[in-house]
């Protein structure tokens, strides 16, 4: 197992399915993902699993076939981290952006950062840094503030020696 593991954002799987690695063209990508998740090299938190399962599509069906236990975010440490992240967001960003971030499909984002703070691991996301004065809330910016490691999918695939 790669130590620490990669904690995957839902957008990695959603974008892969929809654009970069469709199931019908890149089955090897999905086989690599499945074996890495089952080996524990890639972890999925419960909120990410819930986002994917809500889609009730081919990706949701694929996830049903992957044997893993999602990381639950009900420990006191994770909840405390979540509260700290929320306090930071409220101070740093507009209320409008905060409400949009919490209410949108990105509801897993603060939990992903909170779990990484509690358990370690590198967050893998498609999101990009935005300028410090931007009001857009993005995982890389918030993760950097909390000294949480993050990367892109291509770097994760290299580290895990994916072959497509």
Backbone as CSV, one residue per row, in Angstrom:
resi,resn,N_x,N_y,N_z,CA_x,CA_y,CA_z,C_x,C_y,C_z
1,UNK,0.836,-1.191,0.000,0.000,0.000,0.000,0.873,1.243,0.000
2,UNK,0.503,2.222,-0.801,1.173,3.506,-0.791,0.826,4.191,0.517
3,UNK,1.820,4.778,1.148,1.550,5.417,2.423,1.962,6.871,2.349
4,UNK,1.155,7.806,2.709,-0.264,7.663,3.007,-1.083,7.495,1.732
5,UNK,-2.323,7.069,1.866,-3.149,6.828,0.669,-3.604,8.123,0.014
6,UNK,-4.156,7.971,-1.146,-4.781,9.079,-1.857,-6.257,9.106,-1.480
7,UNK,-6.776,10.289,-1.189,-8.200,10.483,-0.910,-8.797,11.160,-2.133
8,UNK,-9.690,10.470,-2.794,-10.138,10.916,-4.108,-11.408,11.759,-4.028
9,UNK,-11.380,12.870,-4.757,-12.541,13.750,-4.881,-13.483,13.145,-5.928
10,UNK,-14.773,13.355,-5.762,-15.746,12.801,-6.719,-15.464,13.246,-8.143
11,UNK,-14.965,14.478,-8.309,-14.765,14.981,-9.664,-13.731,14.171,-10.441
12,UNK,-12.835,13.492,-9.769,-11.858,12.641,-10.463,-12.598,11.545,-11.224
13,UNK,-13.520,10.889,-10.567,-14.256,9.793,-11.198,-15.307,10.309,-12.179
14,UNK,-15.963,11.402,-11.845,-17.013,11.940,-12.720,-16.417,12.453,-14.029
15,UNK,-15.344,13.221,-13.942,-14.694,13.734,-15.149,-14.112,12.584,-15.968
16,UNK,-13.520,11.602,-15.300,-12.973,10.441,-16.020,-14.070,9.739,-16.813
17,UNK,-15.201,9.507,-16.175,-16.316,8.831,-16.851,-16.847,9.650,-18.023
18,UNK,-16.987,10.948,-17.821,-17.632,11.798,-18.825,-16.721,12.270,-19.948
19,UNK,-15.408,12.383,-19.694,-14.546,12.985,-20.716,-13.232,12.254,-20.961
20,UNK,-12.406,12.122,-19.947,-11.032,11.662,-20.183,-10.866,10.155,-20.302
21,UNK,-11.625,9.375,-19.533,-11.476,7.919,-19.542,-12.831,7.211,-19.564
22,UNK,-13.625,7.391,-20.623,-14.935,6.724,-20.667,-14.793,5.208,-20.512
23,UNK,-15.764,4.614,-19.881,-15.741,3.172,-19.617,-15.503,2.347,-20.879
24,UNK,-16.141,2.726,-21.976,-16.067,1.906,-23.184,-14.730,2.006,-23.916
25,UNK,-13.957,3.062,-23.664,-12.686,3.237,-24.360,-11.497,2.885,-23.478
26,UNK,-11.589,3.131,-22.168,-10.466,2.922,-21.253,-10.810,1.976,-20.099
27,UNK,-11.198,0.743,-20.377,-11.507,-0.163,-19.267,-10.301,-0.387,-18.351
28,UNK,-9.085,-0.262,-18.887,-7.899,-0.463,-18.054,-7.783,0.620,-16.971
29,UNK,-8.208,1.837,-17.276,-8.204,2.885,-16.255,-9.096,2.462,-15.090
30,UNK,-10.289,1.984,-15.401,-11.247,1.599,-14.365,-10.786,0.357,-13.606
31,UNK,-10.113,-0.554,-14.287,-9.542,-1.713,-13.594,-8.440,-1.279,-12.631
32,UNK,-7.598,-0.329,-13.069,-6.563,0.208,-12.190,-7.174,0.909,-10.978
33,UNK,-8.208,1.714,-11.210,-8.878,2.407,-10.102,-9.447,1.401,-9.112
34,UNK,-10.148,0.408,-9.644,-10.770,-0.589,-8.774,-9.728,-1.318,-7.930
35,UNK,-8.666,-1.784,-8.554,-7.661,-2.539,-7.790,-6.946,-1.638,-6.780
36,UNK,-6.736,-0.368,-7.110,-6.083,0.554,-6.172,-6.989,0.884,-4.989
37,UNK,-8.285,0.999,-5.242,-9.234,1.234,-4.147,-9.308,-0.002,-3.262
38,UNK,-9.435,-1.162,-3.880,-9.545,-2.396,-3.095,-8.265,-2.694,-2.314
39,UNK,-7.116,-2.256,-2.817,-5.848,-2.453,-2.110,-5.636,-1.407,-1.010
40,UNK,-6.479,-0.373,-0.984,-6.348,0.665,0.029,-5.402,1.790,-0.350
41,UNK,-4.911,1.787,-1.575,-4.035,2.870,-2.027,-4.822,4.133,-2.334
42,UNK,-6.072,3.959,-2.702,-6.998,5.070,-2.915,-8.151,4.872,-1.938
43,UNK,-8.466,5.919,-1.208,-9.573,5.864,-0.244,-10.704,6.761,-0.726
44,UNK,-11.905,6.362,-0.406,-13.096,7.146,-0.732,-13.830,7.430,0.575
45,UNK,-14.104,8.719,0.808,-14.857,9.055,2.014,-16.347,8.873,1.728
46,UNK,-17.119,8.746,2.793,-18.553,8.487,2.652,-19.254,9.572,1.828
47,UNK,-18.910,10.832,2.029,-19.578,11.920,1.289,-19.311,11.819,-0.210
48,UNK,-18.117,11.406,-0.593,-17.801,11.217,-2.012,-18.595,10.036,-2.555
49,UNK,-18.633,8.946,-1.798,-19.421,7.786,-2.226,-20.882,8.182,-2.419
50,UNK,-21.418,8.958,-1.478,-22.814,9.392,-1.569,-23.055,10.254,-2.810
51,UNK,-22.115,11.160,-3.126,-22.249,11.990,-4.326,-22.297,11.122,-5.581
52,UNK,-21.426,10.149,-5.656,-21.377,9.282,-6.838,-22.621,8.414,-6.917
53,UNK,-23.034,7.860,-5.795,-24.220,6.999,-5.783,-25.482,7.784,-6.142
54,UNK,-25.523,9.069,-5.847,-26.686,9.896,-6.173,-26.884,10.008,-7.677
55,UNK,-25.820,9.805,-8.443,-25.916,9.897,-9.896,-26.697,8.767,-10.530
56,UNK,-26.787,7.632,-9.865,-27.520,6.466,-10.372,-27.251,6.230,-11.858
57,UNK,-25.973,6.139,-12.191,-25.564,5.961,-13.573,-24.519,4.849,-13.667
58,UNK,-23.803,4.818,-14.766,-22.783,3.800,-14.984,-21.678,3.881,-13.920
59,UNK,-21.334,5.074,-13.497,-20.313,5.248,-12.464,-20.798,4.707,-11.131
60,UNK,-22.028,4.982,-10.810,-22.625,4.458,-9.582,-22.636,2.929,-9.593
61,UNK,-22.998,2.346,-10.727,-23.002,0.881,-10.855,-21.583,0.325,-10.734
62,UNK,-20.606,1.015,-11.323,-19.211,0.583,-11.227,-18.775,0.560,-9.767
63,UNK,-19.132,1.612,-9.030,-18.735,1.698,-7.623,-19.348,0.565,-6.799
64,UNK,-20.544,0.125,-7.169,-21.164,-1.017,-6.487,-20.321,-2.276,-6.607
65,UNK,-19.545,-2.356,-7.666,-18.729,-3.542,-7.924,-17.344,-3.467,-7.274
66,UNK,-17.040,-2.345,-6.631,-15.746,-2.159,-5.978,-15.903,-2.504,-4.500
67,UNK,-15.019,-3.364,-4.010,-15.080,-3.802,-2.620,-14.217,-2.881,-1.751
68,UNK,-14.872,-2.045,-0.937,-14.155,-1.134,-0.046,-15.090,-0.662,1.047
69,UNK,-14.507,-0.137,2.096,-15.283,0.509,3.149,-14.955,1.988,3.112
70,UNK,-15.949,2.828,2.864,-15.654,4.264,2.798,-15.207,4.788,4.163
71,UNK,-14.406,5.832,4.127,-14.009,6.491,5.365,-15.214,7.292,5.845
72,UNK,-15.661,6.998,7.054,-16.775,7.752,7.621,-16.199,8.979,8.321
73,UNK,-16.990,10.017,8.361,-16.483,11.256,8.940,-17.273,11.641,10.167
74,UNK,-17.414,10.659,11.081,-18.162,10.937,12.298,-17.292,10.934,13.550
75,UNK,-15.968,10.878,13.377,-15.104,10.935,14.552,-15.036,12.368,15.066
76,UNK,-14.747,12.516,16.342,-14.646,13.856,16.923,-13.561,14.680,16.243
77,UNK,-12.452,14.047,15.878,-11.369,14.773,15.225,-11.808,15.310,13.864
78,UNK,-12.479,14.484,13.077,-12.930,14.923,11.758,-13.973,16.027,11.893
79,UNK,-14.913,15.859,12.802,-15.952,16.876,13.010,-15.331,18.188,13.492
80,UNK,-14.359,18.114,14.367,-13.652,19.308,14.830,-12.918,19.982,13.671
81,UNK,-12.275,19.193,12.816,-11.599,19.742,11.634,-12.605,20.410,10.701
82,UNK,-13.758,19.758,10.502,-14.811,20.313,9.653,-15.255,21.676,10.182
83,UNK,-15.440,21.768,11.508,-15.846,23.032,12.121,-14.777,24.101,11.897
84,UNK,-13.516,23.726,12.025,-12.408,24.665,11.811,-12.389,25.150,10.353
85,UNK,-12.621,24.231,9.425,-12.671,24.586,7.997,-13.833,25.538,7.739
86,UNK,-14.980,25.234,8.309,-16.160,26.070,8.126,-15.922,27.475,8.680
87,UNK,-15.306,27.564,9.855,-15.004,28.871,10.439,-14.063,29.661,9.528
88,UNK,-13.066,29.003,8.979,-12.137,29.657,8.058,-12.872,30.169,6.814
89,UNK,-13.728,29.333,6.241,-14.476,29.707,5.033,-15.362,30.920,5.306
90,UNK,-16.034,30.918,6.442,-16.923,32.031,6.795,-16.114,33.326,6.936
91,UNK,-14.927,33.249,7.521,-14.077,34.438,7.689,-13.468,34.910,6.368
92,UNK,-13.075,33.974,5.529,-12.279,34.280,4.340,-13.107,34.643,3.106
93,UNK,-14.300,34.080,2.995,-15.082,34.217,1.765,-16.424,34.872,2.050
94,UNK,-17.091,35.300,0.991,-18.409,35.907,1.145,-19.421,34.849,1.583
95,UNK,-20.463,35.327,2.219,-21.520,34.407,2.657,-22.131,33.695,1.457
96,UNK,-22.275,34.426,0.347,-22.845,33.842,-0.871,-22.004,32.654,-1.351
97,UNK,-20.696,32.816,-1.409,-19.816,31.736,-1.854,-19.805,30.583,-0.852
98,UNK,-19.816,30.909,0.439,-19.868,29.868,1.471,-21.129,29.026,1.306
99,UNK,-22.264,29.681,1.162,-23.534,28.953,1.017,-23.549,28.118,-0.265
100,UNK,-22.990,28.668,-1.333,-22.910,27.942,-2.605,-22.020,26.701,-2.454
101,UNK,-20.904,26.846,-1.746,-19.964,25.730,-1.569,-20.592,24.612,-0.741
102,UNK,-21.231,24.997,0.347,-21.831,24.003,1.234,-23.060,23.359,0.592
103,UNK,-23.865,24.112,-0.146,-25.117,23.602,-0.693,-24.952,22.882,-2.031
104,UNK,-23.827,23.082,-2.677,-23.663,22.528,-4.017,-23.252,21.067,-3.981
105,UNK,-22.979,20.539,-5.160,-22.497,19.168,-5.295,-21.173,18.984,-4.549
106,UNK,-20.504,20.086,-4.249,-19.210,20.011,-3.580,-19.321,19.809,-2.080
107,UNK,-20.456,19.374,-1.597,-20.623,19.213,-0.155,-19.563,18.281,0.443
108,UNK,-18.993,17.393,-0.342,-17.957,16.494,0.169,-16.635,17.217,0.393
109,UNK,-16.436,18.357,-0.251,-15.132,19.024,-0.198,-14.632,19.292,1.222
110,UNK,-15.415,19.948,2.090,-14.885,20.193,3.437,-14.634,18.891,4.207
111,UNK,-15.458,17.873,3.969,-15.250,16.586,4.638,-13.975,15.915,4.136
112,UNK,-13.700,16.064,2.859,-12.484,15.496,2.277,-11.249,16.114,2.939
113,UNK,-11.264,17.424,3.090,-10.143,18.114,3.734,-10.063,17.726,5.213
114,UNK,-11.203,17.676,5.884,-11.225,17.322,7.308,-10.703,15.900,7.542
115,UNK,-11.072,14.971,6.659,-10.583,13.583,6.796,-9.086,13.505,6.543
116,UNK,-8.604,14.253,5.564,-7.170,14.261,5.285,-6.401,14.838,6.473
117,UNK,-6.940,15.865,7.101,-6.306,16.436,8.289,-6.243,15.405,9.411
118,UNK,-7.292,14.612,9.550,-7.368,13.648,10.652,-6.564,12.384,10.393
119,UNK,-6.620,11.868,9.171,-6.057,10.552,8.897,-4.840,10.568,7.980
120,UNK,-4.508,11.736,7.450,-3.406,11.814,6.495,-3.898,11.447,5.107
121,UNK,-2.983,11.441,4.182,-3.344,11.130,2.814,-3.348,12.384,1.957
122,UNK,-3.203,12.174,0.691,-3.156,13.252,-0.282,-4.483,13.314,-1.013
123,UNK,-5.110,14.474,-1.020,-6.360,14.659,-1.745,-6.047,14.714,-3.241
124,UNK,-6.851,14.019,-4.031,-6.720,14.054,-5.483,-7.959,14.747,-6.026
125,UNK,-7.751,15.856,-6.758,-8.863,16.651,-7.259,-8.562,17.216,-8.634
126,UNK,-9.599,17.515,-9.379,-9.484,18.182,-10.670,-9.464,19.697,-10.491
127,UNK,-9.791,20.167,-9.303,-9.866,21.598,-9.064,-8.484,22.238,-9.171
128,UNK,-8.488,23.501,-9.543,-7.261,24.277,-9.695,-7.227,25.388,-8.651
129,UNK,-6.025,25.816,-8.318,-5.852,26.992,-7.468,-6.516,28.187,-8.125
130,UNK,-7.075,29.054,-7.323,-7.555,30.349,-7.804,-6.751,31.416,-7.066
131,UNK,-6.674,32.622,-7.618,-5.917,33.682,-6.938,-6.417,33.892,-5.508
132,UNK,-5.506,34.315,-4.643,-5.827,34.473,-3.226,-6.978,35.453,-2.997
133,UNK,-7.135,36.435,-3.869,-8.208,37.411,-3.685,-9.526,36.959,-4.318
134,UNK,-9.555,35.773,-4.891,-10.778,35.254,-5.498,-11.780,34.868,-4.421
135,UNK,-13.044,34.987,-4.739,-14.087,34.549,-3.812,-14.547,33.125,-4.115
136,UNK,-13.989,32.495,-5.125,-14.323,31.100,-5.415,-13.605,30.209,-4.406
137,UNK,-14.324,29.265,-3.846,-13.756,28.371,-2.843,-13.349,27.084,-3.557
138,UNK,-12.070,26.781,-3.521,-11.539,25.599,-4.203,-10.712,24.765,-3.225
139,UNK,-10.791,23.453,-3.377,-10.045,22.542,-2.503,-8.577,22.918,-2.391
140,UNK,-7.858,23.155,-3.506,-6.423,23.449,-3.355,-6.133,24.650,-2.448
141,UNK,-6.929,25.697,-2.550,-6.699,26.874,-1.714,-6.953,26.573,-0.241
142,UNK,-8.061,25.922,0.050,-8.398,25.616,1.440,-7.425,24.565,1.987
143,UNK,-7.081,23.575,1.189,-6.129,22.548,1.622,-4.776,23.175,1.949
144,UNK,-4.320,24.080,1.110,-3.041,24.745,1.379,-3.079,25.507,2.703
145,UNK,-4.175,26.186,2.972,-4.300,26.936,4.221,-4.127,26.011,5.426
146,UNK,-4.671,24.795,5.323,-4.602,23.843,6.435,-3.430,22.862,6.305
147,UNK,-2.510,23.148,5.400,-1.322,22.298,5.180,-1.689,20.855,4.847
148,UNK,-2.736,20.707,4.040,-3.184,19.392,3.578,-2.620,19.168,2.177
149,UNK,-2.033,18.018,1.975,-1.444,17.680,0.686,-2.535,17.379,-0.346
150,UNK,-2.325,17.866,-1.568,-3.270,17.582,-2.658,-2.482,17.448,-3.952
151,UNK,-3.085,16.776,-4.917,-2.452,16.572,-6.210,-3.512,16.372,-7.271
152,UNK,-3.062,16.183,-8.485,-3.955,15.907,-9.609,-3.946,14.419,-9.916
153,UNK,-4.916,13.993,-10.695,-5.067,12.561,-10.973,-3.863,11.977,-11.714
154,UNK,-3.268,12.729,-12.614,-2.144,12.189,-13.380,-0.972,11.855,-12.465
155,UNK,-0.740,12.678,-11.446,0.343,12.408,-10.497,0.029,11.182,-9.635
156,UNK,-1.229,11.027,-9.263,-1.639,9.841,-8.522,-1.433,8.590,-9.390
157,UNK,-1.844,8.680,-10.661,-1.713,7.522,-11.551,-0.237,7.143,-11.727
158,UNK,0.640,8.134,-11.822,2.078,7.831,-11.917,2.569,7.173,-10.649
159,UNK,2.195,7.717,-9.500,2.646,7.165,-8.219,2.167,5.727,-8.029
160,UNK,0.969,5.428,-8.507,0.413,4.080,-8.360,0.740,3.167,-9.548
161,UNK,1.505,3.706,-10.497,1.960,2.947,-11.670,0.821,2.395,-12.516
162,UNK,-0.185,3.264,-12.736,-1.268,2.892,-13.653,-0.678,2.668,-15.029
163,UNK,-1.179,1.683,-15.738,-0.826,1.449,-17.138,-2.124,1.355,-17.910
164,UNK,-2.255,2.212,-18.900,-3.504,2.243,-19.679,-3.197,1.826,-21.107
